[in-house]
Amino acid sequence: MHRLGTSSRPDWQLAVVIGAGGLGTAVARRLGQRHRVLVVDIDHERAVSVARGLCEEGGDAEAAECDVTRPESVDALAREVAARGGFRVLAHVAGLSPVAGGFEHILQVNLTGPALVTRALLPLAGQGSAAILIASLAAHTYRAVPAVESLLGDPAHPHTASRLAAAVAPEDRTGATAYHISKYGLLSLCRREAQAWGQRGARIVSLSPGLIATPMGAAEFSNSPVKRELYARTPLAREGTMLEIADLVEFLASDRASFISGTDVLADGGLYGTLRSG
Ligand SMILES: NC(=O)c1ccc[n+]([C@@H]2O[C@H](COP(=O)([O-])OP(=O)(O)OC[C@H]3O[C@@H](n4cnc5c(N)ncnc54)[C@H](O)[C@@H]3O)[C@@H](O)[C@H]2O)c1
C-alpha cells in the first residue's frame, strides 16, 4: 500500500542489487527509475546510505545486510525477498578486485557468493524475472586447465575455493588467478543454470565489463602494469563508464532482452577482439 509522504511504489516490481559499491550504486540508481530496489551489501551502512540516496531522489529503496559467502546469510536474504513478493531483477554486482583479497577469499566472494545467491533466489523468480551477474573481460582471457574446469560444476559447494587452491600450482595461488577463475566460473554458471531459470520463465545472463572507470578500477591502475597495457590497447581509447554498464544491465533486465539467456555480454570497448587478433 502507498504510504503518504513517501515515494513508496508498491505497484513496481522488486530489483535486488547485491553490492553497494561504485558500480552497484550506478546500477541501483538506474533500476530504481522503474523498480522498487533492495540494496544489499555485507557493509550495512553502505547499503543504507545508497538506499537513502535513492529515496531522496524519489525512488523506493530499502537496504539489507548480507554476506554472500555465508549460506545462512543468503537464506535470510531470500526470506527478505520472499516477504516482498519475489523479484523481477537480480543484479549481482558485488565482487572483489584481484588486489582486494587472497586466492580463496576472492573465489568465495566472486563465485561461491553468486552461486549461493542465484540458488537461493531462483524459487522466488517469476515469469519475466532476470538475473544479471557482473563478470569481467578476465573471464574471456582465462584458459582453464582440466583440474580447474572439473571443480567449477558446483561453485556453491563450501569447499570449492579450497579445492581450487589445491588444483592450481603454488605460484598461481594469487589474487589475479583467483579473479580470472571466479569470473570464468560465472560464465559457466549462467550457461548451466539457464535451463532451471527457463523453467520458471526467467533468464540468467552474465555481463563482462572491460576496463571501467570506478574507484575500484582506479585503485588497480596504480599497481598493475598489465592493466595499464590493456588500457593502451583498448580500441575506443578510454575506460567505459559506470553509466554505460548500468544502461546495459537495465537493457538485459528488461523485456527488450527477453530471448537472451545462458550467455555472456561483453562490454569492453573492443579490447578482447584486439587481444585475440594479436
Ligand atoms: N572496475 C572495473 O574496471 C571492473 C571491470 C570488470 C568487472 N568489474 C566488476 O564490477 C563489480 C563491482 O565493482 P564495484 O566498482 O562496484 O566494486 P566496489 O569495490 O566499489 O564494491 C564492491 C562491493 O561489494 C561488497 N562486498 C564485498 N564482499 C561482499 C560479500 N561477501 N557479500 C556482500 N557484499 C560484499 C563491498 O562491501 C562493496 O560495497 C565486481 O564484480 C568487479 O569484478 C569491475
The ligand as a Gaussian input file, in Angstrom:
#p B3LYP/6-31G(d) Opt

LIG

0 1
 N       36.035000      -1.548000     -12.382000
 C       36.312000      -2.319000     -13.396000
 O       37.117000      -1.995000     -14.285000
 C       35.626000      -3.661000     -13.495000
 C       35.838000      -4.413000     -14.637000
 C       35.222000      -5.639000     -14.764000
 C       34.389000      -6.090000     -13.752000
 N       34.205000      -5.360000     -12.628000
 C       33.334000      -5.927000     -11.601000
 O       32.429000      -4.962000     -11.106000
 C       31.978000      -5.410000      -9.827000
 C       31.886000      -4.359000      -8.731000
 O       32.575000      -3.235000      -8.964000
 P       32.420000      -2.016000      -7.946000
 O       33.089000      -0.862000      -8.594000
 O       31.010000      -1.818000      -7.505000
 O       33.277000      -2.531000      -6.696000
 P       33.376000      -1.925000      -5.227000
 O       34.642000      -2.430000      -4.635000
 O       33.116000      -0.466000      -5.265000
 O       32.141000      -2.580000      -4.481000
 C       32.073000      -3.933000      -4.145000
 C       31.033000      -4.092000      -3.049000
 O       30.941000      -5.474000      -2.725000
 C       30.726000      -5.566000      -1.329000
 N       31.099000      -6.891000      -0.847000
 C       32.337000      -7.373000      -0.678000
 N       32.275000      -8.610000      -0.155000
 C       30.957000      -8.907000      -0.016000
 C       30.255000     -10.038000       0.487000
 N       30.903000     -11.117000       0.952000
 N       28.905000     -10.018000       0.496000
 C       28.235000      -8.920000       0.051000
 N       28.849000      -7.809000      -0.428000
 C       30.196000      -7.814000      -0.461000
 C       31.607000      -4.477000      -0.739000
 O       31.237000      -4.128000       0.586000
 C       31.405000      -3.356000      -1.745000
 O       30.349000      -2.488000      -1.365000
 C       32.877000      -6.536000      -9.394000
 O       32.193000      -7.759000      -9.557000
 C       34.029000      -6.400000     -10.363000
 O       34.709000      -7.622000     -10.552000
 C       34.795000      -4.146000     -12.477000

